[in-house]
């Protein structure tokens, strides 16, 4: 069988198979010695009528309504949504194996439920289930089709980067079954990635047998291992523990998931259980990771842009020759890319880094003729846009071919100008073209418009749009262009600034 044996049947169209309202599902006769598998996995040879019914119209319940999908835990929610398609379609497929092991000896059908005193809630849900089974026979076709389409969108939007759903094999299996019933062929990219993801849950034994894991627990295991090693006396800055901390920090969630429906004011920041689960953090893993991280002495990695700002500040404070300033300069020179640019940790990206480092180096006393500064100027001139401005796409964090490439923006043009001006290129053609672009892009009221995200939270994952960047950095660049000097060398008063009107 394939990784998901129930998915071998191929549909002939992209729409789900329909049958007359209220009719029984089509049953394919099983081969000799095999059984029929109900789509709801409740009875051998049955159609699933003995199962609790969950209609796909559940998707339309508002979030304040009892039993809407957001009242369930994340793993249950994914399964329930997928199984609502199975409940609606009630498929039956032949299985190439017997199902006798599902039942006690000498029993060939689903056992009847034991008689126990029923509580009020039990009676309520029993009546509700009977009503839902009755609704299934008369469900309006247009509403049912809209619900099915909503389910399909919901499932596909929640597929993880590895093709799975929530890092759970069960959720992935039911999601694939639901999508296949909705008409998605096995060759569809979503289906192909989902089926491939199931291989990650397979453990092959030496005898050739394959065991399927329900889930994997790397975040949980790593946090427990760090705590155990710390309890055993391993020093808090041991390289192995620092690598573990880096890995756990990389697994922290930076975007909201379905939990935000009920907690809209809560910022993301939790941890999940699995390798690939970017939407469903849990309290247990989050607590254990924080406990582990608190026990380590994790150094914050330095970055060229932050170091440059500190070096520039120390130089302006008269500490050019301070050993700490010199170490900072040495770090910056060592961090220069082969292209001549510097990586920008907190702004997009190489334009931000280069725009911070070159002014810092010249403020600290490096001559404009220094090879590092010349390489930076050469790179900046090489990536200047035809319109005279500079721009860089956030994709440069993942693909260096985008370094210095993108639509011209006021803030990024200003960063490039700050670097070129600091390198003594105030009379160059590149500066003249960049200044001209800024002047032409300025609005009548003196402001600039910038719809692009040029700030960075987490490189490649979380971008920031600072609304003041498009104003302060162009003003800074134009001011230095007019005065042709570094910030510490500008006169204290050069321009009459109008006073703000009295309130």
ABEGO torsion letter per residue (X at the ends): XBABAAAABBBABABBBBBBBGBBBBBBBBBBGBBBBBAAGABBGBAGAABBBBBAAAAABBAABBGBAAABBAAAAAAAAAAAAAAAAGBBBBBABBAAAABBBGBABBBBBBBBBBBAAAAAAAAAAAAAAAAAAABBAAAAAAAAAAAAAAAAAABBAAGBBGGBAAAAAAAAAAAAAAGBBAABAAAAAAAAAAAAABBBBAAGBBBBBABBBAAAAAAAAAAAAAAAGBBAABAAAAAAAAAAAAABBABBBAAAAABAABBBGBBBABABBAABBBAAAAAAAAAAAAABBBBBBBBAAAAAAAAAAAAAAGAAABAAAAAAAAAAAAABBAAGBBBBAABOBAAAAAAAAAAAAAAAGBBAABAAAAAAAAAAAAABBAAGBBBBBAAAAABAAABGBEBBBAAAAAAAAAAAAAAGAAABAAAAAAAAAAAAABBAAGBBBBABBABBABBGABBBBBAAAAAAAAAAAAAAAAAGBBAAABBABABBBBBBBBX
